Amino acid sequence: VDKQSAMLETLDTVDWFRDDAHVEMQRLVAKNSDSFVILFSLAARGTFEMAPKYFNRVMELREGSPTRFYLVGTKADLEDQREVTKEEAEQMAINMDARYFEVSSKRGKVMPQDVMLALTKDFLGQRERDGLTAKRKE
C-alpha cells in the first residue's frame, strides 16, 4: 500500500473472548496487537451491544496501554432489517475513540476489502508518524 508493505493477521477471537478459559492467549493477543477491529451486524442489535464488552476486555488486558480500534457495522445493505442507527454506531465509535465504517458484501456499497485497505493505510500512516517505518521508496 503506497509503496509500503504490511502484513495483516486476522484472528477471530469472539469465542475465546467470551470466557476465561483462554486468559493467557487473550492477554498475549491483546498486548501484542497493534489494532483491533470490532465487527457487529447492523441487523442484529445484540451484536452491537456486545461491542463495548470486547472493547473493555481488550483495554483491561492491555492494562491501559493505548491501541487503535475500528468499529465496523456489517450488512449495511439490509436497510429494511436495520436495528442499529448510524448515529448510535458513530456515538459508540466516539466513546471508544475508534474509526467507524459500515460495510456490505453487495456491489455498489462499501466492501470489506475497502475497509481493510483504509485500515492498512491508517495503520501504516500511524507507524510512519511514530517513526517505526523506513522512508518510502520512490
Secondary structure by P-SEA (a helix, b strand, c coil): cccbbbbbbbbbccccccccccaaaaaaaaaaccbbbbbbbcccaaaaaaaaaaaaaaaaaacccbbbbbbbbccccccccccccaaaaaaaaaaacbbbbbbbcccccccaaaaaaaaaaaaaaaaaaacccccccc
